[in-house]
Amino acid sequence: MADELPPLEAEIRRRIAIAGPMSVGQYMTLCLTHPQHGYYMTRDPFGAAGDFTTAPEISQMFGELLGLWAASVWLQMDSPENVRLVELGPGRGSMMLDALRAVQVVAGFRKAVVVHMVEISPVLEQRQRQALTGVDVPVGWHRTLDEVPEGPLIILANEFFDALPVQQAVMCADGWHERVVKVGDDGKLQFSNARDPIPLFEQMLPATVRDAPIGAIFEWRADQTALELGRRIVRANGAALVIDYGHTRSAIGDTLQAVGTHDFADPLLSPGLVDLTAHVDFQALAQAAESMGARTHGPIEQSVLLRRLGIGDRAHALKMAAPHKSAEIDAALARLISEEATGMGRLFKAIGLSYPRLGPLPGF
Ligand code: SAH
């Protein structure tokens, strides 16, 4: 049977047969970034023909405003002669392209900037290289933030942290057990709980989550990027703007979700063929950066940030320049700042992080 399975599912079953049930975190890591069969490693998932659409793909305004955000933060930082503009998980490269075009108005910043793209997927790196052909600032690629050279930096990340694997634990009568993926009696992949409780888990939980009822699920990320981000912006002076969907305070809940061709799917069906994400816990993200000495700004809703950064004026200017595109621009604007319960403007949050002496960041 294993021969007929999609390759990543066969690999996951092989590992479970050898080592026993695997953690949700390990499952998610394999699904997204297995070197040959991981979701991001093999495809360009964005756009109308892909699985999902992100803010930079909806409108150029998003990247432009973030570029101007970075330029004004650079001015606040006393305009260091060299600054790394780092993007984590740059997708198709659209956001950086739009950002660099917009910052042409701040000549000093353009001169100071070296762009560093942090991208794990060779396919998307190629896509980004194509997108940025012809930009007149130096651009380099890295697999992790650690690889970016030390020095003053400004970090941008849109829909990056949701793609990092989460671990899950389930509250049971005898304490918290790690949630795992196993092969069920019916031969299908299914969720289960590890046999033994996780020692001392309760003590690591945020206070708001400690009295969770039986059956509650808590998620956390073991990934070190938030710590590294905090360390870097404190050590060499810098700031970061992280935008993603998630909750402002740590909370219980299973937010692991699979999306394929613009629709929700079962996270255990088709491993490697659909996108897997989980909400970002902004409190945990802030605490990780603060533990390295960083200062937190926000989080605030995306709609609030984009309005304060002037998305209304930008949309107006674009419509004046191209009246035949007015309806399209208005639709994109409405989508980015929609405050309906399921609207992007509301679901997505923005958090700023900086070295302690840096004053209020633009938009916060
Ligand atoms: N920021 C883009 C893409 C978001 S999708 C946008 O808004 O359109 C997530 C991006 O992060 C993809 O480029 C994906 O390949 C990359 N990625 C996922 N996991 C990663 C990891 N562990 N390290 C570096 N990049 C990663």
Residues whose N, C-alpha, C, O or C-beta is under 5 A from the ligand:
A	BS01	SAH	Y40 T54 P56 L88 G89 P90 G91 V118 E119 I120 S121 L124 R143 N158 E159 F160 A163
